[in-house]
Amino acid sequence: MRVKRIVVAVFAVAIALSVTCVTFAQNKKKSSDFKEVYTGTLMATNGPMRTTSFNLSIKDYTSDEVAAGYRAMLVEGDQFDLLKKIDDLDLGFMSASGSIGRRLLVVRKFQMPEAKTKIIAVFERWQTFGEVRGGYRVSDYPFGIIEIIVDAKGKGSGTFIAACAVDMKKDKKTGQYQLVLENFGTWPNKVMGVMRR
């Protein structure tokens, strides 16, 4: 399977790690009340077309300050250091038909023109026992990322990366660090029929 490297500006603030215990405690929200719930359909675009329904339930969001700390930790370490720091956070959950729900580790929300809203959620992706036991290359892609864009009525669409690796790379021309997302598949999957519940 061909791996396509994706450098996407819209995700530039999505992956983040906390640098203080206070920040971690702030994000470990245990309330069962959800601020927002979205449902829709995921459509696979790599190989045979398959669809499945999903539920994205959000308890809380990742602040700009925390997101900046996460990016700094990616510069100093790697994605597995990041995952160790945030793998016990609980900002909601992402579930798909036939799969166990995964806790949201990072959730970002952005207001866009024309009364639209962009939401990016990151979680530790679903893995099979076989791939973990076999040490397959897909194990180097520990995150799942969903991005949805909805209108004022909560309807919209988006993209879903089922297996993603993340890193911060320095641009040789500008000297600035940029978030790099590497998708294990050829293309991100489509998210369709999103509705706010």
N, C-alpha and C positions, 0 to 999 in steps of 0.2 A: 504494500500500500504506500503510495507516495505521500510524503509529509509536506505540507504547505506551511511556510512561515508567514504569519500574519502580524503586521505591525499596525495597530489600530489606535488612532488618537482617542476615540471615544472610550476606550478601556483604560486610558492612561492613568486614571485615578481610581480604578476599580480594585486592584489588588493591593492590600495594605496590611501592615502588621503593627501591633501596638508595641511601644517601647517602655512603658511603665506598667507596674502592677495596678495602679489606679485606673489606667485606661482599660485594662483587661476586665477589671471588676465592673466598670461601667457598662461594658458590652455584654456581660454575662447576664442578660435579662431572662428571668425565669417565668415571667408572666405568660399565661396561656392565651391572653387576649392578643388578637392580631390587628395591626393597624390597617393592613390592606391584604386582600386575597384576590389572586388572579387565576383564571383557568384558561385553557386553550389546547391546541394540538401541536405536537412536535412532528415534523416530517423529515425523515432521513433523506439526505441527498447524496450519500456515498453508497454505491451499490444499489440493490433493489429498493424501490420506494416503499417505505413503511411509515405508518403514522401511529401515534399513541397520544392519549390525553395526559395533561399534566395539571398540577396544582402548585402555585407559588404563594405561600402564606408568609407574610412579613410581620415580625414583631417590632423591629427597630432598624435604624440605619447607621452606617459608618460615617463618622464626621470627617470633614476635610483634614483636621489635624491628625486624626488616627490614620487616615489614608496616607498622608505624607510620611508618617512613621513607618508604615508598612513598606512603602517604596524604598525608604532608606535602608531597611533591613534586607531588602532584596539586593541592594547595591553591595552591602557588606557581606552577605551570606548567599544562600541559594533558596530555591523554592521549597525544599524540604525543611530547611530551618524555619521558613515562614509558616509552613503547615503545622509544625510542632508547636509554634507559639499560639496559633489561632484555632487548633482543631477541637477545642472544648467550648468555643463560643456558640451561642444559640440565638441567632437573630431571626429565626423562623425556620421554614423547611421548604424543600423542593421535592415533590413526589411525581412519579410517572406511573401509569397503569402497569401492574405486574412487578413493580420494584418497591423496595423499602424506601421511605422518605429519607432525605439527607438534610442535616442541619445546615442552615445558611451561615457562612463564616464572614462574608463581607457583603453588604448591601448598600449601593449608592443610588441616589435619586437626583435627577437634574431637570430643571424647568427649561423647556424649549420654546421657540416661537410658535405662534398659532395655538396657544393653550395646550400644547402637547407636553408629555412628561416621559422622560427616559429613566428606566430602572435597570440596574445591572446587579445581578446576584451571583455570588461565587460560593461553591460548596466543594467538599471532597467527593470526587466522582464515584460512580458505581463501579466496582471491580468484581470480577468473577474469581472463584477459588482457584480455577485452573491457571489464570494469568499470574496470580500472586505466587502460587506454588512453582510455576514454571519460570518466573523471572523474565517474562516477555518484555519487549521494548515498550509496549503501551504503559507499563508500570512507571515509566519516566514522565508520564502525563497525568499528574495526580488531581487536577482540578476539572470541575464542570462549571461552565459559565453560561448564563442566560441573560440576554438583553431584550427588553421589550420597550416599545414606544407606543404610548396610548394617548387618545384624545381626551377631551374634557369629560366624555361619557364613560371613559375607562375601556374603550375598545381600541384594538390595534394589532400589531404584529411584531416580529423581531427575528433574532437569530439565537442559535444554541450550539455551543461547542461542547460535545460530550466528553472529550479527552483533550486537555490543554496543559501545556507546559508554559511557565512564565519566567521571565528574566528581565533585568534591567541592563541595557547595552548602551555604551557611550558612543554617540555619533562622532565619527572622526573629523567631520567638518566643523561642527558647532561646539563639540566638547560637552554637550548636554546629554544626560541620561534619558533614555526613552524606554518605555515598557514594551517588551516584545512578547507576543502571544504566539505560541506554536501549536497549531491544530494537528492532531494525529491523523485526521481524515484529510481528504482532498479539499473539501469545502465545509463551512459551518452548516448545520442543519437549519431548516426554516421553522419559525414559530408563527402559527396562524390562528385566527379566530380568537384572539385574546379578549377576555371580558373581565371587568372588575366586579366582584361579588359583594 
